[in-house]
Amino acid sequence: MFPVLMKFYSSDPPSNKQLIQELLGRFGSLASGPNEAYWLAHEIKSVILNDPTLAVEVYKRTFAHKETSEEKTSLGGSIVMPLISTRRQDFSSALYGLEMGFQTFLERAPVEAAIAAVESVNGEARPRTPHHRQGG
C-alpha cells in the first residue's frame, strides 16, 4: 500500500509526511517491518518532488541508523524457491536505493540535496554504540 500512497503523495501531503515520519521513527524497533526502509527508499523520488525538506530527513535518519539484526526475512513470495535475507541486508538495500535516487535530488532540489549529503555522511561517520542517541 505504501508505494500507492507515495505515487499520489501530492493528493494529501500532510498525511503522507506523517506516515513517513512514523516510518523513520520505527527504525530499529520491533514494530518496524523488515521492508519499510526499502519501500521508503524505493519511493524517495516522490518525497523529493513533493517535500525536499522531508527528503533531507529521510536521508539523514536512514544513513544514521545502523541495522544489526540478523533476523531472517523472506525475499519475494516464491514457494518453489524461497529466498532468504536478513533485516541488516534489507536495510543495506534501502541505503543503495537512496543512493540511486540522489541524482533526482540534485536535479530537483540542489540545496536540500547538499544538506542531505552532509547529514548522511555525518550519520555514517558517527560512532554507533548501544548508548548513542540521535542528535545527541
matplotlib code that plots the C-alpha trace (Angstrom):
import matplotlib.pyplot as plt

x = [0.0, 2.9, 4.0, 0.5, 0.3, 3.7, 2.6, -0.2, 1.8, 0.6, -3.0, -2.5, 1.0, 0.3, -0.9, 1.9, 4.5, 3.2, 3.3, 7.0, 7.9, 6.3, 8.3, 11.5, 10.7, 10.3, 13.8, 15.3, 12.1, 10.2, 7.2, 9.2, 8.5, 11.6, 10.9, 9.8, 13.1, 13.4, 9.9, 10.7, 14.0, 12.2, 9.7, 12.2, 11.7, 8.1, 9.2, 11.9, 9.4, 6.8, 8.8, 12.6, 13.0, 11.4, 13.6, 16.6, 15.3, 14.8, 18.4, 19.8, 17.9, 18.3, 22.0, 22.4, 20.6, 22.7, 20.7, 22.4, 19.6, 20.3, 16.6, 15.7, 13.3, 11.8, 12.6, 9.6, 6.9, 8.1, 7.1, 9.2, 12.4, 12.2, 14.9, 16.1, 17.7, 18.2, 17.0, 20.5, 20.8, 17.3, 18.3, 21.5, 19.4, 17.4, 20.6, 21.5, 18.0, 18.6, 21.9, 20.2, 17.6, 20.2, 20.6, 17.0, 17.5, 20.5, 18.5, 15.2, 16.4, 20.2, 20.4, 18.4, 20.4, 23.7, 22.3, 21.2, 24.6, 26.4, 23.8, 24.2, 27.9, 27.8, 25.3, 27.6, 30.6, 29.1, 30.1, 27.2, 27.0, 24.0, 24.1, 24.3, 21.4, 20.3, 21.1, 23.0]
y = [0.0, 2.4, 2.6, 3.6, 6.3, 7.7, 7.7, 10.0, 11.9, 15.3, 14.4, 14.5, 15.8, 16.3, 12.7, 11.3, 13.3, 12.0, 8.4, 8.9, 10.4, 7.4, 5.0, 6.8, 6.7, 3.0, 2.2, -0.4, -1.1, -4.4, -2.5, -1.9, -4.2, -5.6, -3.9, -0.5, 1.2, -0.5, 0.8, 4.3, 4.4, 2.9, 5.8, 8.6, 10.4, 11.1, 12.6, 14.6, 16.1, 16.9, 17.8, 18.2, 19.1, 15.8, 14.0, 15.5, 14.0, 10.6, 10.6, 11.8, 9.3, 6.4, 6.8, 7.4, 4.2, 1.0, -2.1, -5.0, -7.6, -10.9, -11.9, -13.8, -12.2, -13.5, -12.1, -12.4, -14.9, -17.9, -21.3, -23.2, -21.4, -19.2, -16.6, -15.6, -12.4, -10.6, -7.3, -6.0, -6.9, -5.5, -2.2, -2.1, -2.3, 0.7, 2.7, 1.7, 2.8, 6.2, 6.5, 5.7, 8.4, 11.1, 12.2, 13.3, 15.1, 17.0, 18.0, 19.0, 20.5, 21.0, 23.0, 20.3, 17.6, 19.1, 19.3, 15.7, 14.6, 16.3, 14.9, 11.4, 11.4, 12.8, 10.0, 7.3, 8.7, 8.9, 6.0, 3.7, 2.3, 1.0, 4.2, 6.6, 8.9, 10.6, 14.2, 13.9]
z = [0.0, 0.7, -3.0, -4.0, -1.3, -2.5, -6.1, -5.1, -2.5, -3.7, -3.1, 0.7, 1.6, 5.4, 5.9, 3.7, 5.6, 8.9, 7.6, 6.5, 9.9, 11.6, 9.5, 10.3, 14.0, 13.9, 12.6, 14.9, 16.8, 16.9, 15.4, 12.2, 9.2, 7.6, 4.2, 5.4, 4.8, 1.4, 0.3, 1.6, -0.4, -3.4, -3.4, -2.4, -5.7, -4.8, -1.5, -3.2, -5.7, -3.1, 0.1, -0.3, 3.3, 4.4, 1.9, 3.8, 7.0, 5.3, 4.1, 7.4, 9.6, 7.3, 7.0, 10.7, 11.6, 11.9, 11.4, 13.1, 13.2, 11.6, 11.8, 8.7, 6.2, 3.0, -0.4, -2.7, -2.2, -4.1, -2.6, -5.1, -4.4, -1.3, -1.0, 2.5, 3.6, 6.9, 8.3, 8.0, 4.4, 3.6, 5.3, 3.2, 0.0, 1.3, 1.5, -2.0, -3.1, -1.6, -3.4, -6.7, -6.0, -5.2, -8.8, -8.9, -5.6, -7.0, -10.1, -8.4, -5.1, -5.1, -1.8, 0.1, -1.7, -0.5, 3.1, 2.8, 1.6, 4.5, 7.0, 5.6, 5.8, 9.3, 10.2, 8.7, 10.4, 14.0, 16.2, 16.8, 20.3, 22.2, 24.2, 21.1, 20.8, 17.6, 17.7, 21.0]

ax = plt.figure().add_subplot(projection="3d")
ax.plot(x, y, z, "-o")
ax.set_aspect("equal")
plt.show()
